[in-house]
């Protein structure tokens, strides 16, 4: 069927369009329309119609050749087809600010007439095509804000007419090619927001025409003397790994035009356990001719410690702590550098805290952690993520570290613990109530795991808690904390969204501690069901969302059912009009930010006869792919679609790179309204796409997984 459609389109263009545009140009435009989901463009005026190609939205034609294609900010999705490279008379290509994915066509260098190439702010991936070096007329090469990777190809240096090169906010790596210095008329060079490393080439000092130069947010370590850039108006080198040696000469020359704040810390992070009375020397080495120093311990300045070396002559208990040196410079005055922490420990850890940490390692599969440096081997203060003060554990930070298994009850023995960060892992099971014994807790983050059960009632006694994040789990109950020490304490942030709570859990806590209380969204309620009824059967659907101020509204096929505003919806005598997908929408006047949904119940009535024995009026009149609900979701969501006739149906989920994540459906379906559930427990948070194919119908929608 697809071949017949394409052939029909070609015949149409042969008779109507080729008279006023080159045939290969016409075919290239058709390929772009098909590949970039032209049916859903924001503006597609006259495309694939009998109107001349010159009247198609965004297309400019001169002497029967397409010379400009301007489709920026027009909701293009899909990929850029290779056929577009046949537009060898095209001078201006604007596809920026869309949702295009995939790679830049390898033969883009065939478009040898291009003056301006704008592909920025899409989701393009892959490496920069080597054929770009053939675009000798190119003036603007704008590829920023994509997912392009690999190295910057030196061949770009051959584009001698280039005035603007924007590659910022991609995934580019390697060193900046010194060959770019050959771009003698280059006015703007943006390379920020990548993974570039090494040095800015010395040859750049000869780029007299360069006016705007940005390399921020990279890993650049060396900056040569660039005082030859006499035309520079803005030079941004912030967030790199530069030191004062790189900045002194340049900061004097460029003045306020030069931004160089927020460079990486210097030196190596270290830990040293000292014996009582032991001598020890801490040092830092930073290049530069006008540096001055100030050592700090635990964030406080050490009086008189103003050299690059700080000596502990005889270690005592008060010398335990984290030492950092602050380095400034009298020439490059806009930057303060810091050494990486050098931690000194004098005392050992208490036995009860040591046993609690061992229990955590064993219970959470410590051998499989991404970082378990020194655990169960070196002294406890050197264990990754652990902070100890005066022999007591005060902080455990193991977030995003591949913890699996459960949280051990023994952690409740760490009663000096102030900060517990176990978020963004794969912990499961219940939250141990013994954590309520950690009465000094100020920050507790267990979010983005797979924890189940109830939030412990013992948390009510955490009177010093400021930040409580339990969101993005599978928690199903929340105690009433009203009037508790937790409620009367300094709690300012209380997050329980993306769980399996209902209004009975939320209502009592909406005003706890006047905190920033985030409780929406939550997972759908109940169980998904498929029910087959015989005409005349009675059927009752019910759902309970708890709470005293909850309102119910039943829906069928996404539309509200008039008067169905109770927690129960009954079909007294089923007929054909009762077939469909039923969902209850629940809101609450005390928790207005949350809307709950029941999981869908699909009802099919067999043996029913509509008036005149004609059921066609009950069937959908057209193919429709509806927006999933809930959206955003975690972990499950429902997708509903309408079929006006029986069809082989495929429903597929893709990530933003176009990789297939799941095939939800691939089977024959009768005419009617159908639903399918997508569960994403093991996927990362982000944007996903779901696509339906049924007969000649094809449609794609977006959905957001939030964890």
MOFEN-V945801 format. One record per residue. N is the residue number from 1. SS is DSSP state (hx for helix, st for strand, lp for the rest). PSI is psi in radians with two decimals (none if undefined). Layout:
# MOFEN-V945801
n=N ss=SS psi=PSI
n=N ss=SS psi=PSI
This chain:
# MOFEN-V945801
n=1 ss=lp psi=-0.72
n=2 ss=hx psi=-0.69
n=3 ss=hx psi=-0.66
n=4 ss=hx psi=-0.73
n=5 ss=hx psi=-0.81
n=6 ss=hx psi=-0.72
n=7 ss=hx psi=-0.72
n=8 ss=hx psi=-0.71
n=9 ss=hx psi=-0.72
n=10 ss=hx psi=-0.69
n=11 ss=hx psi=-0.75
n=12 ss=hx psi=-0.78
n=13 ss=hx psi=-0.52
n=14 ss=hx psi=-0.68
n=15 ss=hx psi=-0.47
n=16 ss=hx psi=-0.49
n=17 ss=lp psi=-0.59
n=18 ss=lp psi=-0.37
n=19 ss=lp psi=-0.38
n=20 ss=lp psi=0.08
n=21 ss=lp psi=2.58
n=22 ss=lp psi=2.46
n=23 ss=hx psi=-0.77
n=24 ss=hx psi=-0.56
n=25 ss=hx psi=-0.76
n=26 ss=hx psi=-0.79
n=27 ss=hx psi=-0.62
n=28 ss=hx psi=-0.69
n=29 ss=hx psi=-0.72
n=30 ss=hx psi=-0.74
n=31 ss=hx psi=-0.71
n=32 ss=hx psi=-0.76
n=33 ss=hx psi=-0.79
n=34 ss=hx psi=-0.75
n=35 ss=hx psi=-0.49
n=36 ss=lp psi=0.45
n=37 ss=lp psi=0.94
n=38 ss=hx psi=-0.46
n=39 ss=hx psi=-0.39
n=40 ss=hx psi=0.28
n=41 ss=lp psi=2.63
n=42 ss=lp psi=-0.73
n=43 ss=lp psi=2.05
n=44 ss=lp psi=0.52
n=45 ss=lp psi=2.18
n=46 ss=lp psi=-0.06
n=47 ss=lp psi=2.38
n=48 ss=lp psi=0.56
n=49 ss=lp psi=-3.11
n=50 ss=lp psi=-0.12
n=51 ss=lp psi=2.61
n=52 ss=lp psi=2.57
n=53 ss=hx psi=-0.57
n=54 ss=hx psi=-0.28
n=55 ss=hx psi=0.00
n=56 ss=lp psi=2.45
n=57 ss=lp psi=2.25
n=58 ss=lp psi=-0.04
n=59 ss=st psi=2.31
n=60 ss=st psi=2.30
n=61 ss=st psi=2.37
n=62 ss=st psi=2.18
n=63 ss=lp psi=0.79
n=64 ss=lp psi=0.31
n=65 ss=st psi=2.50
n=66 ss=st psi=2.12
n=67 ss=st psi=-0.29
n=68 ss=st psi=2.40
n=69 ss=st psi=1.88
n=70 ss=st psi=1.67
n=71 ss=lp psi=0.53
n=72 ss=lp psi=2.60
n=73 ss=lp psi=0.87
n=74 ss=lp psi=0.34
n=75 ss=lp psi=0.67
n=76 ss=lp psi=2.27
n=77 ss=st psi=3.12
n=78 ss=st psi=-2.57
n=79 ss=st psi=2.85
n=80 ss=lp psi=2.06
n=81 ss=lp psi=2.66
n=82 ss=hx psi=-0.49
n=83 ss=hx psi=-0.42
n=84 ss=hx psi=-0.39
n=85 ss=hx psi=-0.17
n=86 ss=hx psi=-0.12
n=87 ss=lp psi=1.21
n=88 ss=lp psi=0.04
n=89 ss=lp psi=0.03
n=90 ss=lp psi=2.30
n=91 ss=lp psi=-0.49
n=92 ss=st psi=2.13
n=93 ss=st psi=1.95
n=94 ss=st psi=1.74
n=95 ss=lp psi=0.33
n=96 ss=lp psi=2.85
n=97 ss=lp psi=0.87
n=98 ss=lp psi=-2.78
n=99 ss=st psi=0.63
n=100 ss=st psi=2.50
n=101 ss=st psi=-3.01
n=102 ss=st psi=-2.94
n=103 ss=st psi=2.74
n=104 ss=lp psi=2.29
n=105 ss=lp psi=2.36
n=106 ss=lp psi=-0.51
n=107 ss=lp psi=0.43
n=108 ss=hx psi=-0.36
n=109 ss=hx psi=-0.20
n=110 ss=hx psi=-0.26
n=111 ss=lp psi=1.14
n=112 ss=lp psi=-0.15
n=113 ss=lp psi=-0.01
n=114 ss=lp psi=2.28
n=115 ss=lp psi=-0.74
n=116 ss=st psi=2.29
n=117 ss=st psi=1.93
n=118 ss=st psi=1.88
n=119 ss=lp psi=0.33
n=120 ss=lp psi=2.81
n=121 ss=lp psi=0.95
n=122 ss=lp psi=-2.74
n=123 ss=st psi=0.62
n=124 ss=st psi=2.54
n=125 ss=st psi=-3.02
n=126 ss=st psi=-3.03
n=127 ss=st psi=2.85
n=128 ss=lp psi=2.19
n=129 ss=lp psi=2.37
n=130 ss=hx psi=-0.38
n=131 ss=hx psi=-0.14
n=132 ss=hx psi=-0.51
n=133 ss=hx psi=-0.19
n=134 ss=hx psi=-0.18
n=135 ss=lp psi=1.23
n=136 ss=lp psi=-0.35
n=137 ss=lp psi=-0.06
n=138 ss=lp psi=2.29
n=139 ss=lp psi=-0.71
n=140 ss=st psi=2.18
n=141 ss=st psi=1.79
n=142 ss=st psi=1.79
n=143 ss=lp psi=0.29
n=144 ss=lp psi=2.82
n=145 ss=lp psi=1.00
n=146 ss=lp psi=-2.73
n=147 ss=st psi=0.63
n=148 ss=st psi=2.48
n=149 ss=st psi=-3.08
n=150 ss=st psi=-2.85
n=151 ss=st psi=2.80
n=152 ss=lp psi=2.13
n=153 ss=lp psi=2.25
n=154 ss=hx psi=-0.40
n=155 ss=hx psi=-0.35
n=156 ss=hx psi=-0.48
n=157 ss=hx psi=-0.30
n=158 ss=hx psi=-0.08
n=159 ss=lp psi=1.37
n=160 ss=lp psi=-0.25
n=161 ss=lp psi=0.02
n=162 ss=lp psi=2.22
n=163 ss=lp psi=-0.39
n=164 ss=st psi=2.21
n=165 ss=st psi=1.93
n=166 ss=st psi=1.92
n=167 ss=lp psi=0.26
n=168 ss=lp psi=2.75
n=169 ss=lp psi=0.94
n=170 ss=lp psi=-2.71
n=171 ss=st psi=0.53
n=172 ss=st psi=2.57
n=173 ss=st psi=-3.05
n=174 ss=st psi=-2.92
n=175 ss=st psi=2.78
n=176 ss=lp psi=2.14
n=177 ss=lp psi=2.27
n=178 ss=hx psi=-0.36
n=179 ss=hx psi=-0.38
n=180 ss=hx psi=-0.35
n=181 ss=hx psi=-0.25
n=182 ss=hx psi=-0.18
n=183 ss=lp psi=1.44
n=184 ss=lp psi=-0.35
n=185 ss=lp psi=0.21
n=186 ss=lp psi=2.23
n=187 ss=lp psi=-0.66
n=188 ss=st psi=2.23
n=189 ss=st psi=1.89
n=190 ss=st psi=1.99
n=191 ss=lp psi=0.16
n=192 ss=lp psi=2.84
n=193 ss=lp psi=0.69
n=194 ss=lp psi=-2.73
n=195 ss=st psi=0.61
n=196 ss=st psi=2.56
n=197 ss=st psi=-3.09
n=198 ss=st psi=-2.46
n=199 ss=st psi=2.68
n=200 ss=st psi=2.21
n=201 ss=lp psi=2.44
n=202 ss=hx psi=-0.57
n=203 ss=hx psi=-0.32
n=204 ss=hx psi=-0.35
n=205 ss=hx psi=-0.27
n=206 ss=hx psi=0.09
n=207 ss=lp psi=1.34
n=208 ss=lp psi=-0.51
n=209 ss=lp psi=-0.15
n=210 ss=lp psi=2.18
n=211 ss=lp psi=-0.73
n=212 ss=st psi=2.12
n=213 ss=st psi=2.10
n=214 ss=st psi=2.23
n=215 ss=lp psi=0.31
n=216 ss=lp psi=2.78
n=217 ss=lp psi=0.95
n=218 ss=lp psi=-2.75
n=219 ss=st psi=0.66
n=220 ss=st psi=2.26
n=221 ss=st psi=-0.40
n=222 ss=st psi=2.40
n=223 ss=st psi=2.04
n=224 ss=lp psi=3.12
n=225 ss=lp psi=2.00
n=226 ss=lp psi=0.46
n=227 ss=lp psi=-0.10
n=228 ss=lp psi=-0.18
n=229 ss=lp psi=1.28
n=230 ss=lp psi=-0.37
n=231 ss=lp psi=0.12
n=232 ss=lp psi=2.40
n=233 ss=lp psi=-0.49
n=234 ss=st psi=2.26
n=235 ss=st psi=1.92
n=236 ss=st psi=1.98
n=237 ss=lp psi=0.41
n=238 ss=lp psi=2.81
n=239 ss=lp psi=1.01
n=240 ss=lp psi=-2.61
n=241 ss=lp psi=0.68
n=242 ss=lp psi=2.73
n=243 ss=lp psi=-3.11
n=244 ss=hx psi=-0.48
n=245 ss=hx psi=-0.63
n=246 ss=hx psi=-0.40
n=247 ss=hx psi=-0.51
n=248 ss=hx psi=-0.99
n=249 ss=hx psi=-0.78
n=250 ss=hx psi=-0.65
n=251 ss=hx psi=-0.57
n=252 ss=hx psi=-0.69
n=253 ss=hx psi=-0.85
n=254 ss=hx psi=-0.43
n=255 ss=hx psi=-2.31
n=256 ss=hx psi=-0.20
n=257 ss=hx psi=-0.24
n=258 ss=st psi=2.06
n=259 ss=st psi=2.17
n=260 ss=lp psi=0.31
n=261 ss=lp psi=2.91
n=262 ss=lp psi=1.01
n=263 ss=lp psi=2.82
n=264 ss=lp psi=2.73
n=265 ss=lp psi=2.79
n=266 ss=st psi=2.82
n=267 ss=lp psi=-2.99
n=268 ss=lp psi=2.39
n=269 ss=lp psi=2.42
n=270 ss=st psi=2.85
n=271 ss=st psi=2.41
n=272 ss=st psi=2.18
n=273 ss=st psi=2.10
n=274 ss=lp psi=2.54
n=275 ss=lp psi=2.69
n=276 ss=lp psi=2.22
n=277 ss=lp psi=-0.09
n=278 ss=lp psi=2.51
n=279 ss=lp psi=2.56
n=280 ss=st psi=2.52
n=281 ss=st psi=2.20
n=282 ss=st psi=2.45
n=283 ss=st psi=2.80
n=284 ss=lp psi=2.49
n=285 ss=lp psi=2.04
n=286 ss=lp psi=2.22
n=287 ss=lp psi=2.69
n=288 ss=lp psi=2.64
n=289 ss=lp psi=-0.18
n=290 ss=lp psi=0.72
n=291 ss=st psi=2.64
n=292 ss=st psi=2.70
n=293 ss=st psi=2.69
n=294 ss=st psi=2.01
n=295 ss=st psi=2.54
n=296 ss=st psi=2.58
n=297 ss=st psi=2.14
n=298 ss=lp psi=0.67
n=299 ss=lp psi=-0.08
n=300 ss=st psi=2.41
n=301 ss=st psi=2.46
n=302 ss=lp psi=2.00
n=303 ss=lp psi=2.30
n=304 ss=lp psi=-0.12
n=305 ss=lp psi=1.32
n=306 ss=lp psi=0.51
n=307 ss=lp psi=3.00
n=308 ss=lp psi=-0.15
n=309 ss=st psi=2.38
n=310 ss=st psi=2.28
n=311 ss=st psi=2.26
n=312 ss=st psi=1.91
n=313 ss=lp psi=-0.59
n=314 ss=lp psi=1.81
n=315 ss=lp psi=2.33
n=316 ss=lp psi=3.01
n=317 ss=hx psi=-0.66
n=318 ss=hx psi=-0.17
n=319 ss=hx psi=-0.16
n=320 ss=lp psi=2.39
n=321 ss=st psi=-2.98
n=322 ss=st psi=2.14
n=323 ss=st psi=2.30
n=324 ss=st psi=2.44
n=325 ss=st psi=2.26
n=326 ss=st psi=2.19
n=327 ss=st psi=2.25
n=328 ss=st psi=3.07
n=329 ss=st psi=2.37
n=330 ss=lp psi=-0.21
n=331 ss=lp psi=-0.98
n=332 ss=lp psi=1.32
n=333 ss=lp psi=-0.21
n=334 ss=lp psi=-0.02
n=335 ss=lp psi=2.41
n=336 ss=lp psi=2.14
n=337 ss=st psi=2.67
n=338 ss=st psi=2.46
n=339 ss=st psi=2.71
n=340 ss=lp psi=2.64
n=341 ss=lp psi=2.44
n=342 ss=st psi=1.92
n=343 ss=st psi=2.34
n=344 ss=st psi=2.28
n=345 ss=st psi=2.41
n=346 ss=lp psi=-0.71
n=347 ss=lp psi=2.79
n=348 ss=lp psi=2.94
n=349 ss=lp psi=2.62
n=350 ss=lp psi=2.71
n=351 ss=hx psi=-0.71
n=352 ss=hx psi=-0.67
n=353 ss=hx psi=-0.65
n=354 ss=hx psi=-0.76
n=355 ss=hx psi=-0.61
n=356 ss=hx psi=-0.71
n=357 ss=hx psi=-0.68
n=358 ss=hx psi=-0.70
n=359 ss=hx psi=-0.68
n=360 ss=hx psi=-0.77
n=361 ss=hx psi=-0.79
n=362 ss=hx psi=-0.73
n=363 ss=hx psi=-0.50
n=364 ss=lp psi=0.41
n=365 ss=lp psi=0.97
n=366 ss=hx psi=-0.52
n=367 ss=hx psi=-0.34
n=368 ss=hx psi=0.11
n=369 ss=lp psi=2.65
n=370 ss=lp psi=-0.64
n=371 ss=lp psi=2.00
n=372 ss=lp psi=0.60
n=373 ss=lp psi=2.18
n=374 ss=lp psi=-0.05
n=375 ss=lp psi=2.32
n=376 ss=lp psi=0.19
n=377 ss=lp psi=-1.18
n=378 ss=lp psi=3.12
n=379 ss=lp psi=2.54
n=380 ss=hx psi=-0.68
n=381 ss=hx psi=-0.25
n=382 ss=hx psi=-0.02
n=383 ss=lp psi=2.37
n=384 ss=lp psi=2.26
n=385 ss=lp psi=0.00
n=386 ss=st psi=2.31
n=387 ss=st psi=2.27
n=388 ss=st psi=2.32
n=389 ss=st psi=2.19
n=390 ss=lp psi=0.70
n=391 ss=lp psi=0.03
n=392 ss=st psi=2.48
n=393 ss=st psi=2.13
n=394 ss=st psi=-0.28
n=395 ss=st psi=2.34
n=396 ss=st psi=2.03
n=397 ss=st psi=1.69
n=398 ss=lp psi=0.57
n=399 ss=lp psi=2.61
n=400 ss=lp psi=0.87
n=401 ss=lp psi=0.31
n=402 ss=lp psi=0.68
n=403 ss=lp psi=2.29
n=404 ss=st psi=3.12
n=405 ss=st psi=-2.53
n=406 ss=lp psi=2.87
n=407 ss=lp psi=2.15
n=408 ss=lp psi=2.57
n=409 ss=hx psi=-0.44
n=410 ss=hx psi=-0.36
n=411 ss=hx psi=-0.41
n=412 ss=hx psi=-0.23
n=413 ss=hx psi=-0.31
n=414 ss=lp psi=1.26
n=415 ss=lp psi=0.07
n=416 ss=lp psi=0.06
n=417 ss=lp psi=2.25
n=418 ss=lp psi=-0.53
n=419 ss=st psi=2.11
n=420 ss=st psi=1.93
n=421 ss=st psi=1.74
n=422 ss=lp psi=0.35
n=423 ss=lp psi=2.84
n=424 ss=lp psi=0.88
n=425 ss=lp psi=-2.75
n=426 ss=st psi=0.68
n=427 ss=st psi=2.51
n=428 ss=st psi=-3.05
n=429 ss=st psi=-3.00
n=430 ss=st psi=2.72
n=431 ss=lp psi=2.15
n=432 ss=lp psi=2.29
n=433 ss=hx psi=-0.35
n=434 ss=hx psi=-0.33
n=435 ss=hx psi=-0.37
n=436 ss=hx psi=-0.22
n=437 ss=hx psi=-0.20
n=438 ss=lp psi=1.30
n=439 ss=lp psi=-0.22
n=440 ss=lp psi=0.05
n=441 ss=lp psi=2.32
n=442 ss=lp psi=-0.66
n=443 ss=st psi=2.16
n=444 ss=st psi=1.98
n=445 ss=st psi=1.91
n=446 ss=lp psi=0.27
n=447 ss=lp psi=2.83
n=448 ss=lp psi=0.96
n=449 ss=lp psi=-2.75
n=450 ss=st psi=0.64
n=451 ss=st psi=2.52
n=452 ss=st psi=3.10
n=453 ss=st psi=-2.68
n=454 ss=st psi=2.61
n=455 ss=lp psi=2.24
n=456 ss=lp psi=2.37
n=457 ss=hx psi=-0.42
n=458 ss=hx psi=-0.30
n=459 ss=hx psi=-0.31
n=460 ss=hx psi=-0.36
n=461 ss=hx psi=0.09
n=462 ss=lp psi=1.38
n=463 ss=lp psi=-0.21
n=464 ss=lp psi=0.04
n=465 ss=lp psi=2.29
n=466 ss=lp psi=-0.63
n=467 ss=st psi=2.05
n=468 ss=st psi=1.90
n=469 ss=st psi=1.94
n=470 ss=lp psi=0.19
n=471 ss=lp psi=2.85
n=472 ss=lp psi=0.91
n=473 ss=lp psi=-2.67
n=474 ss=st psi=0.61
n=475 ss=st psi=2.43
n=476 ss=st psi=0.03
n=477 ss=st psi=2.53
n=478 ss=lp psi=2.09
n=479 ss=lp psi=2.86
n=480 ss=lp psi=1.95
n=481 ss=lp psi=0.09
n=482 ss=lp psi=2.28
n=483 ss=lp psi=-0.01
n=484 ss=lp psi=2.94
n=485 ss=hx psi=-0.59
n=486 ss=hx psi=-0.77
n=487 ss=hx psi=-0.64
n=488 ss=hx psi=0.01
n=489 ss=lp psi=-2.83
n=490 ss=lp psi=0.28
n=491 ss=lp psi=2.15
n=492 ss=lp psi=-0.38
n=493 ss=st psi=2.12
n=494 ss=st psi=1.82
n=495 ss=st psi=2.09
n=496 ss=lp psi=0.25
n=497 ss=lp psi=2.85
n=498 ss=lp psi=0.92
n=499 ss=lp psi=-2.65
n=500 ss=lp psi=0.70
n=501 ss=lp psi=2.80
n=502 ss=lp psi=-3.04
n=503 ss=hx psi=-0.42
n=504 ss=hx psi=-0.52
n=505 ss=hx psi=-0.64
n=506 ss=hx psi=-0.80
n=507 ss=hx psi=-0.91
n=508 ss=hx psi=-0.31
n=509 ss=hx psi=0.10
n=510 ss=lp psi=-0.40
n=511 ss=lp psi=0.29
n=512 ss=hx psi=2.13
n=513 ss=hx psi=0.22
n=514 ss=hx psi=0.58
n=515 ss=lp psi=2.88
n=516 ss=st psi=1.76
n=517 ss=st psi=1.91
n=518 ss=st psi=2.09
n=519 ss=lp psi=0.09
n=520 ss=lp psi=2.43
n=521 ss=lp psi=3.06
n=522 ss=lp psi=2.90
n=523 ss=lp psi=2.76
n=524 ss=lp psi=2.71
n=525 ss=st psi=2.74
n=526 ss=lp psi=-2.83
n=527 ss=lp psi=2.47
n=528 ss=lp psi=2.39
n=529 ss=st psi=2.63
n=530 ss=st psi=2.11
n=531 ss=st psi=2.29
n=532 ss=st psi=2.13
n=533 ss=st psi=2.70
n=534 ss=st psi=2.52
n=535 ss=lp psi=2.27
n=536 ss=lp psi=-0.23
n=537 ss=lp psi=2.66
n=538 ss=lp psi=2.58
n=539 ss=st psi=2.39
n=540 ss=st psi=2.30
n=541 ss=st psi=2.44
n=542 ss=st psi=2.72
n=543 ss=lp psi=2.59
n=544 ss=lp psi=2.19
n=545 ss=lp psi=0.10
n=546 ss=lp psi=-3.10
n=547 ss=lp psi=2.71
n=548 ss=lp psi=-0.17
n=549 ss=lp psi=0.59
n=550 ss=st psi=2.41
n=551 ss=st psi=2.46
n=552 ss=st psi=2.53
n=553 ss=st psi=1.96
n=554 ss=st psi=2.52
n=555 ss=st psi=2.62
n=556 ss=st psi=2.15
n=557 ss=lp psi=0.64
n=558 ss=lp psi=-0.08
n=559 ss=st psi=2.44
n=560 ss=st psi=2.45
n=561 ss=lp psi=2.07
n=562 ss=lp psi=2.24
n=563 ss=lp psi=-0.11
n=564 ss=lp psi=1.30
n=565 ss=lp psi=0.50
n=566 ss=lp psi=2.94
n=567 ss=lp psi=-0.22
n=568 ss=st psi=2.40
n=569 ss=st psi=2.21
n=570 ss=st psi=2.40
n=571 ss=st psi=1.95
n=572 ss=lp psi=-0.68
n=573 ss=lp psi=1.77
n=574 ss=lp psi=2.41
n=575 ss=lp psi=-3.05
n=576 ss=hx psi=-0.51
n=577 ss=hx psi=-0.22
n=578 ss=hx psi=-0.13
n=579 ss=lp psi=2.39
n=580 ss=st psi=-3.04
n=581 ss=st psi=2.12
n=582 ss=st psi=2.31
n=583 ss=st psi=2.46
n=584 ss=st psi=2.29
n=585 ss=st psi=2.26
n=586 ss=st psi=2.30
n=587 ss=st psi=2.97
n=588 ss=st psi=2.29
n=589 ss=lp psi=-0.41
n=590 ss=lp psi=-0.35
n=591 ss=lp psi=1.20
n=592 ss=lp psi=-0.25
n=593 ss=lp psi=-0.17
n=594 ss=lp psi=2.31
n=595 ss=lp psi=2.15
n=596 ss=st psi=2.68
n=597 ss=st psi=2.54
n=598 ss=st psi=2.73
n=599 ss=lp psi=2.60
n=600 ss=lp psi=2.49
n=601 ss=st psi=2.03
n=602 ss=st psi=2.09
n=603 ss=st psi=2.24
n=604 ss=st psi=2.14
n=605 ss=st psi=2.10
n=606 ss=st psi=2.60
n=607 ss=lp psi=0.12
n=608 ss=lp psi=2.56
n=609 ss=lp psi=2.16
n=610 ss=lp psi=3.04
n=611 ss=hx psi=2.29
n=612 ss=hx psi=0.30
n=613 ss=hx psi=0.52
n=614 ss=lp psi=1.91
n=615 ss=lp psi=0.08
n=616 ss=hx psi=-0.51
n=617 ss=hx psi=-0.31
n=618 ss=hx psi=-0.25
n=619 ss=lp psi=2.63
n=620 ss=lp psi=2.58
n=621 ss=lp psi=-0.23
n=622 ss=lp psi=2.89
n=623 ss=lp psi=2.34
n=624 ss=st psi=2.30
n=625 ss=st psi=1.99
n=626 ss=lp psi=2.80
n=627 ss=lp psi=2.37
n=628 ss=lp psi=2.74
n=629 ss=st psi=2.49
n=630 ss=lp psi=2.86
n=631 ss=lp psi=2.02
n=632 ss=lp psi=2.86
n=633 ss=st psi=2.81
n=634 ss=lp psi=2.06
n=635 ss=lp psi=-0.19
n=636 ss=st psi=2.69
n=637 ss=st psi=2.81
n=638 ss=st psi=2.38
n=639 ss=st psi=2.18
n=640 ss=st psi=2.46
n=641 ss=st psi=2.67
n=642 ss=st psi=2.42
n=643 ss=st psi=2.08
n=644 ss=lp psi=-0.22
n=645 ss=lp psi=2.84
n=646 ss=lp psi=2.52
n=647 ss=st psi=2.69
n=648 ss=st psi=2.07
n=649 ss=st psi=2.32
n=650 ss=st psi=2.21
n=651 ss=st psi=2.10
n=652 ss=st psi=2.52
n=653 ss=st psi=2.35
n=654 ss=st psi=2.67
n=655 ss=st psi=-3.12
n=656 ss=lp psi=-0.23
n=657 ss=lp psi=0.03
n=658 ss=lp psi=0.17
n=659 ss=lp psi=2.37
n=660 ss=st psi=2.19
n=661 ss=st psi=-0.59
n=662 ss=st psi=2.56
n=663 ss=st psi=1.87
n=664 ss=st psi=-0.46
n=665 ss=st psi=2.41
n=666 ss=st psi=1.34
n=667 ss=st psi=2.93
n=668 ss=st psi=2.37
n=669 ss=st psi=2.49
n=670 ss=lp psi=2.92
n=671 ss=lp psi=2.53
n=672 ss=st psi=-2.97
n=673 ss=st psi=2.29
n=674 ss=st psi=2.82
n=675 ss=st psi=2.73
n=676 ss=st psi=2.54
n=677 ss=st psi=2.40
n=678 ss=st psi=2.15
n=679 ss=st psi=2.24
n=680 ss=lp psi=0.73
n=681 ss=lp psi=-0.57
n=682 ss=lp psi=0.22
n=683 ss=lp psi=2.75
n=684 ss=lp psi=2.67
n=685 ss=lp psi=2.61
n=686 ss=st psi=-2.96
n=687 ss=st psi=2.33
n=688 ss=st psi=2.83
n=689 ss=st psi=2.46
n=690 ss=st psi=2.43
n=691 ss=st psi=2.42
n=692 ss=st psi=2.45
n=693 ss=st psi=2.16
n=694 ss=st psi=2.01
n=695 ss=lp psi=-2.15
n=696 ss=lp psi=0.07
n=697 ss=st psi=2.38
n=698 ss=st psi=2.26
n=699 ss=st psi=2.57
n=700 ss=st psi=2.41
n=701 ss=st psi=2.82
n=702 ss=st psi=2.66
n=703 ss=st psi=2.72
n=704 ss=st psi=2.14
n=705 ss=st psi=2.06
n=706 ss=lp psi=2.22
n=707 ss=lp psi=none
